[in-house]
Amino acid sequence: MLKTLLSLPTVMAFDVDSEGRLLVGYDGSGIRQIHEVEPDGQWRALTALDDTVRAARFVPDSSKVVVEHDSGGDERGQLSILNLEDRSGPDGLPGLTPLVHDPEYFHHLADATPTRILFLTNRRNNVDFDLIARDLETGAETVLYDGGGYVASVHASPDERLVVIILAGGPGNSTQLLLVDVTTRAVTELTAYDAPNYQDGPSWLPDSSAFVVASDAGRDRMALRRYDLGTATWTDLLVDDEHDLAGWVCPDGEHLLIGTTDDGGVSMALHKLADASLVAPLDLPTGGCAARLMMAPDPLWSPDGTFALLNHSSPVEPLSVFRYHRETGEVVAIHVPDMPVLPEGLAHPESHRVTSFDDERVPVFVYRPADGGDGSAVVLVHGGPEGASLRIWNPLIPALAAQGHTVVVPNVRGSAAFGKRWYSLDDKHLRLDSVKDLGAIHKWLPSIGVDPGRTALWGGSYGGYMVLAGLAFQSDLWAAGVDIVGIASLVTFLENTSEYRKVAREREYGVLAEDRDFLEQASPLNRVDDIRAPLFVIHGANDPRVPLSEAEQIAKALEKRGVPCQLLVYPDEGHGLAKRVNRLDAYPQAFAFLRVHLAN
């Protein structure tokens, strides 16, 4: 069953043109590539690269597509042009023409207009990301923003005169909004750099007079706010004190889609733009997420606003695309050719709250084996730390459950989607409080029928750090650990990660020059003598975020002490396993490792 689950393909929508053609990312080959879907549903492959395609956009009023792709998972996006009328490539695919290539730096596709593309790059100093406009006819480049910082996203106004930039802010998990005049390059700060607020997903009105953005400024939850350029004023459009909201303005200028986050799920509804009044909810599959998906674009309106594309996922359905027709309210799945049948027995999780050491309540999902299980459990911790375990597809969860393990998926403090207060509770010197949440979950496990002596930790990225921290700081609790691209030492991680990444992550973990003593104390590598549980480690050789040296040093330290530790390194991967062939190699070995160490 593991091979079947790991082989199920996913599809995500990247763009839609005025004729209703779609650009989708599809990994039916085992590596995500770009496909074109005609309005009549016919599919056509556009790329067959050896590595993952990260993004794609139509060039309006042309037969061209801009593609962002990397090499070996290194995340250093390179930009190329596809001509849809050209079939000179292998197997009749369009030829790929380099547009912006320099393998030493990152180039992230931001937008495409009929005459130019916008992209972000760190090529000026390796740290800061600049916004560049490149003329598609002449190749001339114009710097639109080079004011420094990590630019998370770019949102151009429909009239192309202005750009809203989301910049990483000063406090952890905060962002700043900047408004850039494309002609004069004048930059206006719409929010303060040092304010502990998060803003996301600006969506412009079609006349470029205002935009709508999700923001938790002045409150715990993400509300919808509107900024009007003419008066330079902010107004609250819709506030929900119990849920995070996000919104996407329809090109008709009268409606918007609103996503509402509730206990790890995201539902969608159509609202009036003027007063945010409800028109109708969208009839999507229940118990999943229609927005805010990890690594998938948000909903996309067609240029005329007649329909929207939604990337949707749930615990029982792989990532797929739905077409929502605004006038009829109909929601239809985009058909994927030769889509295999899903295995039987897939289930939605139970939702719990676990009381931690300080009476905080930790949100936890529990996935139970169909036959009741064998009493063992795997606690699967998400990355981030500002990420979240949402109600989305993760084939490892049903696969672990099929092995007889109860799968416990927490949103420990520091997780997003549960309010600003919750995601701030692990900042800097509070780091180990999130590890204490794991201890509280372990204590709670007997209440759901789990043998606490047969429980393992599993996590990737920051979740990998949590695995190692659990084994090091709670060595008497956990029977085994699976660490995927995790941090062994917060100090060496900050010293060796990509230069741009260090600046961004010090906001959350602590600044080396100021907080080194605490970072040493919170590093599992410095408590390696306390680790007794066997460890399984997976890492990509080209990881630009968490260097391979993090995995190598924890494996070497455990080997020296005689603690069982197996390290798998994949030379063509980066921050995780993007290629199916590698997942099919690594995960069965990790599962076999758990069977041995969680056996009765």
N, C-alpha and C positions, 0 to 999 in steps of 0.2 A: 504493500500500500504506500510505503514511503516514496518509492520511485514514481508511482502514479501521481501522488500529490505534488511532488517536486517538479513534475513534468507538465502540469496543467499550465497552459499559456495565459498570459494577461494581455490586455489591450487598454491603451489610454489615448484620449484625444489631445492633439497638440494645436490644431488650427482648423478653421473652416473658412471657405471663400464665399464670394457673393453668389456663386452658382450652386452652392450646397455641397461642394466637394470637401472631403475631410482629409486631414493628415493625422494618422494615428501611429503610435508606437506599439509594435506587436512583437512578442518574443517566441512565436511558434517555432522558430529555428533554434531556440536556445539562447539567443542573444538578441536584445531588443533592436529592431530595425524599423525604418519608416515605410509605411504603406499608404497608398492613396485609395480612398473609398469614394466611388462615384455616387451621385444622387440616387441612381437606380440600385445601389448596393454592390456593384462589382468592385472587386479588390484588385490592386496592382502593387506589387512590390517595387520600391524605389531604391532601396539600398541593400547591400549584402556585405557589410563590413565585418572585419574580424573582431571589432569591439562595439560597445554599446553606443547607440545614438542617444544623445542627451536631450535634444530639443529640435524642433523644426517649425518654420513659418513659411506660408505662402508670401511671395512678393506680389502685392496687389497689381492687377491689370497687366499681368505677365504670365509666362509659362514657367516661371522659375520658383524654386524653393530654396531657402537658406537652411542649412543643416549644421547643428553643433554635435561634434563627436570627439571622443578622447581616445587614448591609447593605453591599453592594459589597465584600465580603471584608475589612471592617475588624475582624473578630473580636470586635466588641463585642456579645456575645450578648445577645439579648432573649428573654424567656420569655413564651410564650402558651399558651392552653388550646384544645385541640380537643375537641369533643363528638362522639363517634362516631355518636350518634343524630341529629345535625343534618346536614341536606343542603342548607342554605340558601346555601352559598357558590357561587362560579362553577362551572359544569359539575357541580353536584350534590355538590361536595366539602363537608366539614364547615366551618363558619365558624370563623375564628381569632379568639379573644378575648384581648386583651392581659392579661397577668398581672403581670409585672415589666418595665417599660419605662422606660428612660432612655438615649437614644443617646449620652450623653457617657461612659458607663461600661460595664464588662464585667459580665455576669451569666451565670455558668456553672452549668448544671443538674448537681446532685450526686446527688440521690436523690428518690424520691417514695414516700409512704406514703398510706394511705387518707385521712388528715386534713391532711397538710401536705407541702410540698416543702422540700428543702434546696438552697440555691444559694450560690455564691461571688460576691463582688462587690468591686470596688476603689473604690466610690463614697465611702467615708469620707475618703480622702486621696489618691486616684489612684495610690497606690503599693502599699499593703498590701491583701491579700485577706482579707475577713471571711467567716465562715460564718453564714448567716442561715437560720432556719426561718420559713416563711410558712404561716399557717393558711389552708387552702383555703376555709373557710366564711366567716370574718370578715375575712380579709386582714391580720390582725395579724402583725407580724414580731417575732421574738425573735433577738437576737444570741447565737449559741452560742460563737463564738470571734472575738476581735478583738485577738489578741496580736501581730499584725504578721507580716510576711514574705510570701513567695509560696507560697500553698497550691496544691499540684499536684493533689491529689485528696482525696476524702472517702469514708469507708467506715463506714456506720452498722451497729450491731449489730442482729440480727433482733428483739430485744426493744425496740429504739429507745431504750435508756437511755444508750448510749455511742456515741461516734464516734471512729474513728481518723483522724487527719489526717496526710497526708504533706506536709511543709514543706520548701522548699528549704533546705539546710544552709549552713554557712559555707564550706567548701572547694568548689572546682569539682566539678560532677557528684556532689554529695552530697545526701542527704535526711535529714530528722529525722522520727521518729515521735512524735506527740503523742496522748494519750488524753484525750478531753473527756467529762465527765459532763454529759449534756444538762440535767439538773434543776438542778444546782448551778453549772454552768459551770466547775467545777474542772478544771484542766489538769495532766496528769501527763506529764513527759518520759520517754518509754520509751527513747530513744536521745539521745546528746549532739549539740547543734547543731554543735559544731566538730569532730566526728569525721569522718574521711575515708571515710565509708561510704555506700552507696546502698541504700535499701530501696524495695520496690515491691510493689504489688498485694496489700494485706492481704485475707484471705478468712476470714470469720467461721464458726465452728462454729454449727450451727442453734440450740443452746441458749445461745448468747452467752457461753459460759464461757471461750473462747479464740479466737485467730485464728492463721492461718498466713500468713507473709510471706516474700518472697524478699529476701535480704540478703547483701551481701558483707562484713559486719562481721567483721574478724579473718582474712579470707582473700581470695584473688584473684578467685574466682568466686562467682556468686550461688548460695547454698544456700537450702534451705527450713528456716525456723525457726518454732517455735511459741511463742506467749506465752500463758500461763495466768493469768487474772485472779485466781483464788483464791489462788494462791501468789506472784503477781507475779514469775514466773520464766520465763527463756528456756531452750529446749532445741532442739538440732539435730534436725530431722526427717529430712532427707536431704541428703547432701553429695556432690558430684561435683567433684573437683579439676580436671577437664578441661573441664567444661561449665557454662554458666549454667542454673539451674533456676527455674521458676515454678510455682505451684500454685493450684488453685481447688477449695475444699471443696464436696462434694456435699451438698445439703440432707438426704440420708438420714443424715448424721453418721457414715458408715462409709467413705466413699470420697473420693478427690480426683483430679482430673485434674492431671497433671504435664507441663509443657512442657520439653523439653530442647533447648537451642540448640547447634548443631554446625556450624561453618564457614558461618554465615549462614543455616542452615535451622533450623526448629523442628518437632520431632516431638512427638506427644502420646501419652500412655498413661494407663490407669486404674490407680490404686494403692489399697491399703488405707490409711485414715487413721491407724490406730493405730500402725503400724510402717513405713509408706511402702513396704511390699512390693508388687511388681508383680503386677497382676491380668492385664492384657492390653494390648498396644499398639493404637492406633486405626488402622484401615485407611484412611488418607487418601492422596491422591495424593502420590507421592514427590517429593523435591527441592524442597519449598516450605516455607511457614511457616504454622502453624496458630494462632499467637499472636504477641504482640509486633509486630503489624503497625503501620506508620506510619498514624496517624490513624484506626485502626479499633479498636473495643472488643475486650477480651479475651473468652475463652469465657464463655458465659452458661448457667447451669443453669436448667432449668424449676423452678418453685416446689416440685414434689414430687420432683425429682431423677431422674425417669425418663429424661430426655434432656438433652443439652447442645447448644447452637448454637456452631459454630466458624466464625470468619471465616478463610478460607484463601486463599492466593495463592501463585503460583509464577512463575518466568520464562516459562512457557508457558500460564498460565491467569490471567485477570483475577480480581480480588478477588470471591469468592463465598461463599455460606453453606452449611455442611453440618450436618445433624442427626445426632447420635450417640445411639443408644439404648443405655443402660447395660446392661440385662439381656441383650439379644441381641448387643450388640457391633456392630450394623449401622450403617454410615455412609452416609447418603443425601444427595445434593445437593438443595437447595431449588430447585425448577424456576423459572426466570425466563421469563415469557411473551415470545415473539418474540426470544429470544436469538440473535444472528447467529452464523454458523459462524466459528470461528477460522481465520485464514489458515494455510496449510501452511508448513512449514519452520521453525516456532518451535523453539528449542533451549535446553537447559540449558547453563550456562557450564562452562568448565574452571576448576579451582581451582589457584592458584599461590601461592608465597611468593617475594617479591623482597627481596634483601639490600640494605639501605639503607646510608647513609654510616657508621653506627656499628655495623654488623653486626646491627641489628634486622631482623626478617623481616616484611615488610609483606604482609598477606593481599590477594590480587588475584583477581578473577574476569575471565575472558576470554570474550567472546562473538564467535565467528567468523562471517563471512558464509558463506552456503551454498555459494557458488561459489569460495571462497578469498579473495575480496576483491581490491582494487586496490593493496594495500600501505599505504594510509592508515590512521590510527587516531584515535579520539576517546577521551580519558581522561575519564571521567565521575565527578566527585567529589561525594559526598553532603554534606548540610548537617549542622547540629548546633552545634558540632563533635562533640558527644557522640552523634550519630546513628550509623547504620550502613547500609552497603549490604548488604541481605539478599537472600535468594533469593525475591524477590517480583516481582509484575508491574510493569513499567515499559515502557509501549508505545514509548518513545523508543529503547530499546535494540534491539529487533528492527527498528525502522524505520531506525536508523542502520546496522545490519548489512546491511539490504536495499539501502542506498545504496553498499555496497562497503567500508564502514569496519569495521575490527576495533574492537570496543568493549571498553575496558579499564576495569574498575570496581574501584578500590582501597578498602581500609579503612585509610587512613593512620593514624598514631599519633594518639590522641585519640578514635578510634572506640570505640563501645560494642560489646558482644557478644563481645569477645575478652579480657576480664579487666580488673580494676581497674588493674593496672600499665600496660597498654596505653593505656587511656583517660586516664591521668594524664600521659602522656609529652609532651603539648603544652600543659600548663597555663602560663598567664601568660608568663613570660620564655622558655619553651621553644616558643613559638608557631611560630617559623620552622623548627623541626625538622620539622614536618609538611610544610612546603613542600619541604624537602630530600628528603623521601620521594618527591615528584613527580619530582625530578631523578633519583633512583635508578631509578624506573620508566621514565623516558625512556631512560636508559642501557641498560636491560634489553630494550627493545622489539625490537631486531634479532634477539634469540634466539627470538622468536615470529613472525618473518617480516614485521615492520613496518618501513617506511621512517621513521626518526626525524625526517627533515626534512619529513614530511607528517603531522604529528600536532597535534591541537587539544585544548584543554582545554574542558570543559563542566561547569558546576555551578550549583546554586541555593542561595541563602541563604549559609551559611558556605561551601558549595561555590563560590558566586560569588566570595567573598573569595579562595578558593584559586585560582580562575581568574586573577583580577587579580594575586595575589601571584606566581603562576607566570610570568605575562607580564612582570611588573616585575622580579623578582629572578632570573629565568632567561630573560632576553630572547633569548638565542641558541638556545633549545631549541624553542620552540613556534611553530607556523605561524599559529595563530589561536586565538580564545577566544570562548565563548558564556557570558555572565554573566547569570544570572536572579536578580533581587532580591538581589544581592550587596552586600557591604560594601567600599567603596572606601577608607575611612579609619576605623580603629578609634576614633580620637578623635572625629570628627564623628558617627560612629554612636552612641557612648555619650552624646554631648551632645544628640542630636536624637531618639533613639528614645523610645518611650513610657516614662513615669516608672517604672512597675512593671518594665519590661523592663531599664532601666539597672541597677537594683539587682540583678536576677537575673543579668545577663550580666557584671557586673564581677567576680563570683566566678571566672569562667573566663578572661576576657581580661586583667584587671588593673584596678585602681582608678585613675580619672583623676587624683585628687589625689595619688596616690603613684607611679604608673607611667607618667605622661604621656610622658616621654622615650622609653621603650621602645615605647609604643603608637604614637608618631610614627614611630619607626624601622621598625616592622612594618607600616605602612600603605602599600599600593600607590600611593595618590594621591601620596605624597611621593617616589615613585620613577617618576613618570609619564614623565619625560624618557628613561627607559630602555626604555619600552615601544615596540616596533616592530611587533608583530603586530597585524593588524586585529581589531576587537572588535565583537561583536554583543551588545546589551544589551536585556533584557526586564524591565519592572517594572510593578507595580500602583500606581495613584495613591493607594490607600487603605491601603497597607502600614503596620500599626502596629508592626512589628518593625524592619524595615530601611527607613528613610524614603526616599521617592523622591529626595530630594536626593543620596543616595549615587550613584545612577545618573546624575543630571544633572551632577554635578561631574566624574565620570570622563569622561563623553562630551564635556563642554565642554573639558576639559584636553587630550584627544586631538585634538579638532577644531582647537584652537589650534595644535597641533604638526603638523597635517597627516596624522595617523595615521587610516586609515579606521575609522569607528565609527558604527554605526547603532543608534539608541535607539528602542524601541517602548514606549509607555506606554499602559496600559489603564485608563480612568477608572472601571470597575466591578469592579476586582480589588484584592486585597490582597497578601498574602505568597505569591505564586505565581499560577498561572492555574487557577482552579477551574471555569471555564465552558468547555464544549466549543467554542463559537463562537470564543472568544478563542484557544484552543489551536490550532484549525484555521487561524487567521489568522497566529499568531506562528511556530509551529514550521516550517511549510513555508518561510517566509522564512529562518529560521535554517539549515535544511537546504540551501537554495540558496546561502547564504553559505558554508557549508562546502564545497560542491561546487566553488565558485570558488577558494577559498584552499587546498584540499587536492588540487587537480588535479595530474596528472602534469606 
